[in-house]
């Protein structure tokens, strides 16, 4: 037990060091961790480590998916649902059957169902490396959302395919039965995730000012969504993703600011450790996987060769699939401009006519729906995905967590099982090192860039103006009263009015000034020095032992709050 605890501690330290060093080396952390894991497995005396695949699929995968889902913008996810669905369902099915037919043709004594099962194992890309590179190098937000959405949903498709193929090995499934099982898995998974998401958000919103309790609920939400869905023979992955999307979308409206900050920090930490831990484990286990193939009397280099051939096939299928997909998105962009004009004309006519006295609610609903459609059309017109973005999308096919776990979950009586597991590991490692290692260079060569900084600044200024206007209108509202019905003190309202105006001026200066010698920058720098001085004084007081620990903790909390306000 102590040996396992020591390994866990060493693994966490390696993850932290590699995650810190990877950006400086301009290498994606998952790629570097796989290489480090392979090197660690060759250290004399290194233990043979085998983790049950159910531990990864049931214990590790749900938190990883949930942590990613809560940070995906639901509006952007909805807008690109067609693209995400094509990549995460159609492409996974095409890749599974394409590589499955290849294995069936090349490997003797391997029936078609087992070959398709292996194809399902290696078909879902893991978008962790791609999105980490994309965010660091400033890819367009729409491209990052598509990659994240694909990584969230394609695992469900692959695992349902794998389950169906394993059932087909025993001869207990038909085509229509498989199609029905897939539809059932998606529908029940969405329903289970929606129920858990809505109920957990409601429960957490009722618990005010107790972040420890809300955090405890947050930590079990992925499992509350995953386990019941799996028990109902549906897709637990879809359940987790649905619960995460609902939680992330509702957090701005239902949670306190403290809860949102705590949630963001906790899940980023969990995501860092679990995701990178699996990549480290992948590199470490490769020695044991090779030994299994050697002990089974099968050819190690034959399996590696098949893995390389499968990698080439997967890359080819993805490129061929992405070409018509990008062509369709470009047609969508060209047609979005005309759609925007039509919706604007319709909105103008609707606004000029005004609401009917008996149908004000219907008028408001129609206006809101038209404005959302107008925003969607404007998004498609301005956020197009061209051929250069398509090149990045086509090359972002790295395999990872699900491939490693699903490969080891293949039934033990499948012919050539050890060889099939090595093939899957080869695909995962080669795609991570080859595609993940060269993706930054490809992004730079293609010149793919994110949103223009000046455009973002203007958009933020416009939003800040709307927020300030709403706050000012509240303070100026003569009907504003306290909870007990009494009016607020006039002096307090006047002071708040001035403070709101001062905040708006600070935001304007922050958006407009970039000079390091500007008054705003000097003020922020001086404030940091003041906070450092207060912290040093507190440390001296703590060392002197004059004050009680409770008083020291309260003072530390006040300083931390002030520091967060000026460093956020």
Secondary structure, 3 states (H helix, E strand, C coil): CHHHHHHHHHHHHHHHHHHHHHHHHCCCHHHHHHHHHHHHHCCCCCCCCCCCHHHHHHHHHHHHHHHHHCCCCHHHHHHCHHHHHHHHHHHHHHHHHHHHHHHHHHCCCCCHHHHHHHHHHHHCCCCHHHHHHHHHHCCCHHHHHHHHHHHHHHHHHHHHHHHHHHHHHCCCCCHHHHHHHHHHHHHHHHHHHHHHHHHHHHHHHHCCCCHHHHHHHHHHHHHHHHHHHHHCCCCHHHHHHHHHHHHHHHHHHHCCHHHHHHHHHHHHHHHHHHHHHHHHHHHHHHHHHHHHHHHCCCCHHHHHHHHHHHHHHHHHHHHHHHHHHHHHHHHHHHHHHHHHHHHHHHHHHHHHHCCCCCCHHHHHHHHHHHHHHHHHHHHHHHCCCCHHHHHHHHHCCCCCHHHHHHHHCCCCCCCCHHHHHHHHHHHHHHHHHHHHHHHHHHHHHHCCCCCCHHHHHHHHHHHHHHHHHHHHHHHHCCCCECCCCCECCHHHHHHHHHHHHHHHHHHHHHHHCCCCCCHHHHHHHHHHHHHHHHHHHHHHHHHHCCCCHHHHHHHHHHHHHHHHHHHC
